[in-house]
Amino acid sequence: MSVPIHHVDAFTDKVFRGNPAAVCLLQGPADEDWMRAVAREMNQSETAFLYRDSGGFNLRWFTPTVEVELCGHATLAAAHVLWETGKLARDERAVFYTRGGLLTAGLQGDWVELDFPAEPERPMTGDPSPATALGVKPKYVGMNRFDYLVEVDSEETLKTLKPNMKSMAELPVRGVIVTCASASSEFDFVSRFFAPGAGIDEDPVTGSAHCFLGPHWKKRLGKDEFTAYQASERGGVVRVRVAGERVILSGKAVTISAEVLKVTDS
């Protein structure tokens, strides 16, 4: 049996920028150990596995080491592949059944628009470990069910961070989001995301982190819509709109390659 697999750069319209994802189009449910092995082989931040199910698509995401509960860039990549390959008409919404709940995606011109749950924070006090692992003095530290959020004083501080990955991997969360107001009028805020405990030292562009960042910056800036930049080496642009208990994330995507994965019993 052969399985189509696509390599997509998400949250960018330029190749070799944004966040790369592998998208594996299945005929039906697959063995979990096999999916884990494929994700290790692809060695991307996430590999998405999807198949048609109940009027939509069952969707799961794996890093090279773990399955994750919510992933923005690989969902964007999966939706992009469905429209690009004709699995969905361009005016159809993509419906995904995931561990993170029901997610949908639609096309708005060249932008893929994702409807995700908001993941608001609670302030943290008395625990210096996230800031210690980052090696910074924070303006603010918050936490939600997935991640820590550390706000720092400037874009220069954010871009020159050199985290202690060993200490960070020991934190009891998926990862650590670092953010600050943008020094450029082009963007409202910037961020970086570190998740060595999930097998990703620094994620290039993290859609799900913006489910946390959107509500945070809504409180800071007093508005609902933002243009954000994730300041990794690859970099990427995320449009964010906070809509009650949902966050609408928008980004572009470009396919790098499409190939066929040979599946055997061995």
ZADRENLUM-282187 format. One record per residue (C-alpha): residue in one letter; z, y, x; residue number from 1. Coordinates in pm, 1 decimal. Each point is the difference from the previous one (the first is absolute). Example, Ala and Ser with C-alpha at 12.3 -4.5 7.8 and 13.67 -1.06 7.14 Angstrom:
@residu: a	z: 780.0	y: -450.0	x: 1230.0	num: 1;
@residu: s	z: -66.0	y: 344.0	x: 137.0	num: 2;
// end
This chain:
@residu: m	z: 0.0	y: 0.0	x: 0.0	num: 1;
@residu: s	z: -72.9	y: 355.7	x: 115.1	num: 2;
@residu: v	z: 209.7	y: 306.7	x: -85.1	num: 3;
@residu: p	z: -138.5	y: 357.1	x: 28.1	num: 4;
@residu: i	z: 220.3	y: 229.3	x: 206.1	num: 5;
@residu: h	z: -55.7	y: 373.7	x: 42.0	num: 6;
@residu: h	z: 142.2	y: 237.9	x: 261.7	num: 7;
@residu: v	z: 66.7	y: 343.8	x: -149.9	num: 8;
@residu: d	z: 143.9	y: 321.1	x: 141.8	num: 9;
@residu: a	z: 210.2	y: 162.0	x: -275.6	num: 10;
@residu: f	z: 109.9	y: 360.4	x: -51.3	num: 11;
@residu: t	z: -297.4	y: 125.0	x: 200.2	num: 12;
@residu: d	z: -375.1	y: 47.5	x: -29.2	num: 13;
@residu: k	z: -56.2	y: -58.3	x: 372.3	num: 14;
@residu: v	z: -18.3	y: -336.7	x: 174.0	num: 15;
@residu: f	z: 282.7	y: -85.5	x: 240.2	num: 16;
@residu: r	z: 233.2	y: 248.9	x: -169.4	num: 17;
@residu: g	z: 249.6	y: -44.2	x: -282.3	num: 18;
@residu: n	z: 168.9	y: -337.3	x: -46.8	num: 19;
@residu: p	z: -201.9	y: -320.2	x: 41.7	num: 20;
@residu: a	z: 45.2	y: -283.7	x: -248.3	num: 21;
@residu: a	z: -159.7	y: -338.7	x: -47.7	num: 22;
@residu: v	z: -94.1	y: -88.7	x: -359.7	num: 23;
@residu: c	z: -41.3	y: -367.5	x: -82.8	num: 24;
@residu: l	z: -180.6	y: -78.3	x: -327.8	num: 25;
@residu: l	z: 121.8	y: -335.5	x: -133.9	num: 26;
@residu: q	z: -123.5	y: -222.2	x: -281.3	num: 27;
@residu: g	z: 357.6	y: -75.6	x: -107.2	num: 28;
@residu: p	z: 355.8	y: -41.8	x: 131.8	num: 29;
@residu: a	z: 24.1	y: -91.3	x: 368.2	num: 30;
@residu: d	z: 259.4	y: -184.3	x: 204.6	num: 31;
@residu: e	z: 261.8	y: 244.8	x: 126.9	num: 32;
@residu: d	z: 12.7	y: -147.1	x: 350.9	num: 33;
@residu: w	z: -377.8	y: 38.8	x: 20.5	num: 34;
@residu: m	z: 21.1	y: 365.0	x: -107.3	num: 35;
@residu: r	z: 266.5	y: 63.6	x: 261.5	num: 36;
@residu: a	z: -218.1	y: -162.7	x: 265.3	num: 37;
@residu: v	z: -299.7	y: 212.1	x: -101.9	num: 38;
@residu: a	z: 212.7	y: 317.7	x: 12.7	num: 39;
@residu: r	z: 118.5	y: -90.2	x: 351.0	num: 40;
@residu: e	z: -360.4	y: -61.4	x: 103.3	num: 41;
@residu: m	z: -123.4	y: 329.4	x: -151.1	num: 42;
@residu: n	z: 291.2	y: 181.3	x: 172.8	num: 43;
@residu: q	z: -27.1	y: 309.7	x: -222.0	num: 44;
@residu: s	z: 290.1	y: 195.8	x: -147.0	num: 45;
@residu: e	z: -76.1	y: -189.9	x: -321.4	num: 46;
@residu: t	z: -244.5	y: -260.9	x: -120.1	num: 47;
@residu: a	z: -60.3	y: 2.9	x: -377.2	num: 48;
@residu: f	z: -72.7	y: -320.0	x: -193.5	num: 49;
@residu: l	z: -130.2	y: 31.7	x: -355.8	num: 50;
@residu: y	z: -161.3	y: -202.0	x: -277.1	num: 51;
@residu: r	z: -85.5	y: 58.0	x: -365.1	num: 52;
@residu: d	z: 291.1	y: -58.5	x: -234.4	num: 53;
@residu: s	z: 72.8	y: 98.4	x: -364.6	num: 54;
@residu: g	z: -253.6	y: 279.9	x: -26.9	num: 55;
@residu: g	z: 87.4	y: 139.5	x: 341.6	num: 56;
@residu: f	z: 69.8	y: -126.6	x: 350.0	num: 57;
@residu: n	z: 298.6	y: -173.8	x: 152.9	num: 58;
@residu: l	z: 71.1	y: 182.4	x: 326.6	num: 59;
@residu: r	z: 228.1	y: -87.5	x: 291.9	num: 60;
@residu: w	z: 43.9	y: 168.4	x: 337.9	num: 61;
@residu: f	z: 107.0	y: -146.6	x: 333.8	num: 62;
@residu: t	z: 71.7	y: 164.5	x: 333.7	num: 63;
@residu: p	z: -44.4	y: -222.1	x: 307.1	num: 64;
@residu: t	z: 361.2	y: -113.3	x: -51.6	num: 65;
@residu: v	z: 117.3	y: 51.0	x: -361.3	num: 66;
@residu: e	z: -112.6	y: 39.3	x: -362.2	num: 67;
@residu: v	z: 64.8	y: 350.2	x: -134.7	num: 68;
@residu: e	z: 92.6	y: 115.6	x: -350.0	num: 69;
@residu: l	z: -205.4	y: 320.1	x: -14.3	num: 70;
@residu: c	z: -296.1	y: 119.6	x: 206.6	num: 71;
@residu: g	z: -217.1	y: 304.0	x: -61.8	num: 72;
@residu: h	z: -275.0	y: -13.2	x: 261.2	num: 73;
@residu: a	z: -89.2	y: -367.1	x: -56.2	num: 74;
@residu: t	z: -7.1	y: 59.1	x: -377.5	num: 75;
@residu: l	z: -236.4	y: 292.6	x: 54.7	num: 76;
@residu: a	z: -211.7	y: -222.7	x: 226.8	num: 77;
@residu: a	z: -3.4	y: -281.7	x: -258.3	num: 78;
@residu: a	z: -113.2	y: 234.7	x: -278.8	num: 79;
@residu: h	z: -267.2	y: 146.8	x: 229.5	num: 80;
@residu: v	z: -136.4	y: -350.0	x: 69.4	num: 81;
@residu: l	z: -7.5	y: -91.3	x: -370.7	num: 82;
@residu: w	z: -217.3	y: 302.7	x: -80.4	num: 83;
@residu: e	z: -210.8	y: -28.5	x: 314.0	num: 84;
@residu: t	z: -84.2	y: -367.9	x: -61.0	num: 85;
@residu: g	z: -67.1	y: 46.8	x: -372.9	num: 86;
@residu: k	z: 298.9	y: -211.2	x: -107.5	num: 87;
@residu: l	z: 89.2	y: 305.3	x: -208.5	num: 88;
@residu: a	z: -227.1	y: 272.7	x: -133.4	num: 89;
@residu: r	z: 75.7	y: 339.7	x: 151.0	num: 90;
@residu: d	z: 127.0	y: 129.3	x: -334.7	num: 91;
@residu: e	z: 240.3	y: -295.5	x: -42.4	num: 92;
@residu: r	z: 363.4	y: 25.0	x: 103.2	num: 93;
@residu: a	z: 138.6	y: -263.9	x: 232.3	num: 94;
@residu: v	z: 311.7	y: -169.1	x: -140.6	num: 95;
@residu: f	z: 227.4	y: -180.2	x: 246.5	num: 96;
@residu: y	z: 290.5	y: -234.6	x: -71.7	num: 97;
@residu: t	z: 234.4	y: 16.5	x: 301.0	num: 98;
@residu: r	z: 355.7	y: -61.9	x: 115.0	num: 99;
@residu: g	z: 45.5	y: 377.4	x: -30.6	num: 100;
@residu: g	z: -102.8	y: 1.4	x: -366.8	num: 101;
@residu: l	z: -321.3	y: 96.1	x: -179.5	num: 102;
@residu: l	z: -217.5	y: 231.4	x: 210.4	num: 103;
@residu: t	z: -331.7	y: 155.9	x: -93.1	num: 104;
@residu: a	z: -275.7	y: 185.7	x: 181.4	num: 105;
@residu: g	z: -295.4	y: 213.3	x: -106.8	num: 106;
@residu: l	z: -282.2	y: 191.0	x: 165.7	num: 107;
@residu: q	z: -1.8	y: 379.0	x: -10.3	num: 108;
@residu: g	z: -317.3	y: 95.2	x: 185.3	num: 109;
@residu: d	z: 43.1	y: -122.6	x: 357.0	num: 110;
@residu: w	z: 375.0	y: -38.7	x: -39.6	num: 111;
@residu: v	z: 182.9	y: -316.2	x: -102.5	num: 112;
@residu: e	z: 295.0	y: 90.2	x: -222.4	num: 113;
@residu: l	z: 296.7	y: -240.2	x: -3.2	num: 114;
@residu: d	z: 269.2	y: -4.2	x: -270.2	num: 115;
@residu: f	z: 323.9	y: -112.2	x: 169.8	num: 116;
@residu: p	z: 371.6	y: 7.3	x: -85.9	num: 117;
@residu: a	z: 205.7	y: 293.4	x: 125.1	num: 118;
@residu: e	z: 268.3	y: -113.0	x: 244.3	num: 119;
@residu: p	z: 255.5	y: 283.9	x: 1.0	num: 120;
@residu: e	z: 274.8	y: 26.6	x: 257.7	num: 121;
@residu: r	z: 371.7	y: 32.4	x: 18.3	num: 122;
@residu: p	z: 158.7	y: 208.3	x: 278.5	num: 123;
@residu: m	z: 172.0	y: -186.8	x: 282.9	num: 124;
@residu: t	z: 318.4	y: 115.1	x: 167.6	num: 125;
@residu: g	z: 205.2	y: -149.8	x: 278.6	num: 126;
@residu: d	z: -264.3	y: -237.3	x: 139.7	num: 127;
@residu: p	z: -167.8	y: 140.5	x: 313.5	num: 128;
@residu: s	z: -202.8	y: -313.9	x: 77.3	num: 129;
@residu: p	z: -345.3	y: 117.8	x: -124.3	num: 130;
@residu: a	z: 21.2	y: 325.1	x: 196.7	num: 131;
@residu: t	z: 142.7	y: -179.7	x: 303.2	num: 132;
@residu: a	z: -289.2	y: -247.4	x: -0.2	num: 133;
@residu: l	z: -243.5	y: 291.5	x: -20.4	num: 134;
@residu: g	z: 180.7	y: 203.0	x: 266.4	num: 135;
@residu: v	z: 9.4	y: 318.9	x: -212.2	num: 136;
@residu: k	z: 245.2	y: 231.0	x: -170.8	num: 137;
@residu: p	z: -105.5	y: -16.9	x: -367.3	num: 138;
@residu: k	z: -3.9	y: 275.0	x: -259.3	num: 139;
@residu: y	z: 47.4	y: -262.7	x: -270.1	num: 140;
@residu: v	z: 21.8	y: -378.2	x: -40.4	num: 141;
@residu: g	z: -70.0	y: -183.0	x: -326.4	num: 142;
@residu: m	z: -59.1	y: -357.4	x: -106.6	num: 143;
@residu: n	z: -171.5	y: -193.0	x: -277.9	num: 144;
@residu: r	z: -34.9	y: -372.7	x: -64.9	num: 145;
@residu: f	z: -259.4	y: -37.0	x: 276.8	num: 146;
@residu: d	z: 45.8	y: 257.8	x: 273.1	num: 147;
@residu: y	z: 199.0	y: 272.7	x: 167.7	num: 148;
@residu: l	z: -142.8	y: 352.9	x: -12.6	num: 149;
@residu: v	z: 85.5	y: 236.1	x: 284.5	num: 150;
@residu: e	z: -101.3	y: 365.3	x: -24.3	num: 151;
@residu: v	z: -30.7	y: 179.6	x: 333.8	num: 152;
@residu: d	z: -25.0	y: 366.8	x: 93.2	num: 153;
@residu: s	z: -362.1	y: 32.5	x: 110.4	num: 154;
@residu: e	z: -339.1	y: -161.2	x: 38.4	num: 155;
@residu: e	z: 43.0	y: 10.2	x: 377.6	num: 156;
@residu: t	z: 318.4	y: -206.9	x: -29.0	num: 157;
@residu: l	z: -173.7	y: -245.3	x: -232.6	num: 158;
@residu: k	z: -308.5	y: -43.8	x: 219.1	num: 159;
@residu: t	z: 193.7	y: -49.0	x: 325.0	num: 160;
@residu: l	z: 243.1	y: -263.5	x: -133.5	num: 161;
@residu: k	z: 54.8	y: -304.7	x: 219.4	num: 162;
@residu: p	z: 211.9	y: -232.9	x: -216.8	num: 163;
@residu: n	z: 206.7	y: -287.3	x: 131.5	num: 164;
@residu: m	z: -193.3	y: -280.0	x: -170.4	num: 165;
@residu: k	z: 262.7	y: -264.9	x: 75.9	num: 166;
@residu: s	z: 270.0	y: 205.5	x: -172.9	num: 167;
@residu: m	z: -234.4	y: 84.4	x: -284.7	num: 168;
@residu: a	z: -87.2	y: -366.0	x: -58.7	num: 169;
@residu: e	z: 370.7	y: -70.5	x: -56.2	num: 170;
@residu: l	z: 33.9	y: 251.1	x: -285.7	num: 171;
@residu: p	z: 50.7	y: -157.0	x: -347.6	num: 172;
@residu: v	z: -320.6	y: 148.1	x: -146.3	num: 173;
@residu: r	z: -375.8	y: -53.8	x: 4.7	num: 174;
@residu: g	z: -59.1	y: 309.7	x: 212.3	num: 175;
@residu: v	z: 79.8	y: 361.4	x: 80.6	num: 176;
@residu: i	z: -204.6	y: 294.6	x: -128.3	num: 177;
@residu: v	z: 19.2	y: 318.7	x: 206.3	num: 178;
@residu: t	z: -121.0	y: 321.6	x: -162.2	num: 179;
@residu: c	z: -6.0	y: 377.7	x: 23.2	num: 180;
@residu: a	z: -182.2	y: 295.0	x: -149.0	num: 181;
@residu: s	z: -349.7	y: 42.4	x: 141.3	num: 182;
@residu: a	z: -69.8	y: 264.8	x: 260.8	num: 183;
@residu: s	z: -354.2	y: 26.5	x: -141.1	num: 184;
@residu: s	z: -102.3	y: 166.4	x: -326.4	num: 185;
@residu: e	z: -232.2	y: -297.5	x: -58.2	num: 186;
@residu: f	z: 291.6	y: -231.6	x: -81.7	num: 187;
@residu: d	z: 332.5	y: 26.6	x: -180.8	num: 188;
@residu: f	z: 187.8	y: -255.3	x: 208.4	num: 189;
@residu: v	z: -56.0	y: -249.3	x: 279.2	num: 190;
@residu: s	z: 159.5	y: -334.5	x: 74.5	num: 191;
@residu: r	z: 15.1	y: -307.8	x: 220.6	num: 192;
@residu: f	z: 114.5	y: -351.5	x: -92.7	num: 193;
@residu: f	z: 164.3	y: -262.7	x: 221.1	num: 194;
@residu: a	z: 61.2	y: -362.0	x: -108.3	num: 195;
@residu: p	z: 53.6	y: -224.7	x: 302.9	num: 196;
@residu: g	z: 217.0	y: -233.8	x: -208.5	num: 197;
@residu: a	z: -308.6	y: -75.8	x: -211.3	num: 198;
@residu: g	z: -218.8	y: -53.8	x: 306.3	num: 199;
@residu: i	z: -147.3	y: 353.7	x: 8.3	num: 200;
@residu: d	z: 137.7	y: 237.5	x: 263.3	num: 201;
@residu: e	z: -183.4	y: 298.2	x: -151.6	num: 202;
@residu: d	z: -210.8	y: -22.2	x: -313.8	num: 203;
@residu: p	z: -304.4	y: 230.7	x: 17.5	num: 204;
@residu: v	z: 1.4	y: 121.8	x: -364.5	num: 205;
@residu: t	z: 253.3	y: -131.7	x: -250.8	num: 206;
@residu: g	z: -83.7	y: 48.6	x: -367.5	num: 207;
@residu: s	z: 325.8	y: -146.7	x: -130.0	num: 208;
@residu: a	z: 204.2	y: 238.2	x: 218.2	num: 209;
@residu: h	z: -150.7	y: 285.1	x: -201.1	num: 210;
@residu: c	z: 164.6	y: -143.2	x: -314.0	num: 211;
@residu: f	z: 320.4	y: 111.0	x: 177.3	num: 212;
@residu: l	z: -141.9	y: 314.7	x: 161.9	num: 213;
@residu: g	z: -147.1	y: 140.4	x: -322.9	num: 214;
@residu: p	z: 332.9	y: 24.9	x: -187.5	num: 215;
@residu: h	z: 173.0	y: 123.0	x: 317.1	num: 216;
@residu: w	z: -242.7	y: 286.9	x: 54.4	num: 217;
@residu: k	z: -8.5	y: 81.2	x: -371.0	num: 218;
@residu: k	z: 368.7	y: 88.3	x: 32.5	num: 219;
@residu: r	z: -58.1	y: 189.0	x: 323.8	num: 220;
@residu: l	z: -310.4	y: 198.0	x: -100.0	num: 221;
@residu: g	z: 37.5	y: 20.9	x: -378.8	num: 222;
@residu: k	z: -345.5	y: -130.5	x: -86.4	num: 223;
@residu: d	z: -164.4	y: -326.5	x: -107.0	num: 224;
@residu: e	z: -322.2	y: -24.6	x: 204.0	num: 225;
@residu: f	z: -37.8	y: -24.6	x: 375.6	num: 226;
@residu: t	z: -248.5	y: -65.2	x: 274.7	num: 227;
@residu: a	z: 171.3	y: -198.7	x: 273.8	num: 228;
@residu: y	z: -91.6	y: -113.6	x: 348.0	num: 229;
@residu: q	z: 142.1	y: -305.6	x: 175.6	num: 230;
@residu: a	z: 6.6	y: 97.0	x: 365.7	num: 231;
@residu: s	z: -51.2	y: -336.1	x: 168.7	num: 232;
@residu: e	z: -250.3	y: -45.8	x: 281.7	num: 233;
@residu: r	z: -268.2	y: -93.9	x: -257.1	num: 234;
@residu: g	z: 116.9	y: 248.7	x: -265.3	num: 235;
@residu: g	z: -85.0	y: 18.3	x: -367.6	num: 236;
@residu: v	z: 6.4	y: 225.3	x: -307.0	num: 237;
@residu: v	z: 184.3	y: -85.0	x: -323.5	num: 238;
@residu: r	z: -8.2	y: 207.9	x: -315.8	num: 239;
@residu: v	z: 323.8	y: -37.9	x: -196.0	num: 240;
@residu: r	z: 83.5	y: 89.9	x: -359.3	num: 241;
@residu: v	z: 345.4	y: -68.3	x: -145.4	num: 242;
@residu: a	z: -22.8	y: -90.8	x: -369.5	num: 243;
@residu: g	z: 345.4	y: -86.6	x: -130.3	num: 244;
@residu: e	z: 84.9	y: -353.5	x: 106.9	num: 245;
@residu: r	z: -346.1	y: -49.6	x: 152.5	num: 246;
@residu: v	z: -169.2	y: 137.6	x: 309.0	num: 247;
@residu: i	z: -378.1	y: 37.3	x: 10.8	num: 248;
@residu: l	z: -133.8	y: -55.6	x: 351.3	num: 249;
@residu: s	z: -359.4	y: 82.0	x: 90.4	num: 250;
@residu: g	z: -199.8	y: -80.9	x: 309.2	num: 251;
@residu: k	z: -342.6	y: -92.7	x: 126.0	num: 252;
@residu: a	z: -112.9	y: -325.2	x: 163.0	num: 253;
@residu: v	z: -281.7	y: -132.5	x: 214.1	num: 254;
@residu: t	z: -102.9	y: -361.9	x: 61.8	num: 255;
@residu: i	z: -22.9	y: -100.1	x: 365.3	num: 256;
@residu: s	z: -133.2	y: -353.1	x: -42.9	num: 257;
@residu: a	z: -39.5	y: -288.7	x: -241.7	num: 258;
@residu: e	z: 0.3	y: -360.9	x: 111.7	num: 259;
@residu: v	z: 65.3	y: -350.9	x: -122.1	num: 260;
@residu: l	z: 317.0	y: -189.0	x: 81.3	num: 261;
@residu: k	z: -51.3	y: -375.9	x: 26.0	num: 262;
@residu: v	z: 276.3	y: -189.2	x: -175.4	num: 263;
@residu: t	z: 78.0	y: -355.6	x: 105.5	num: 264;
@residu: d	z: 277.3	y: -246.0	x: -73.8	num: 265;
@residu: s	z: 125.3	y: 6.7	x: 357.9	num: 266;
// end
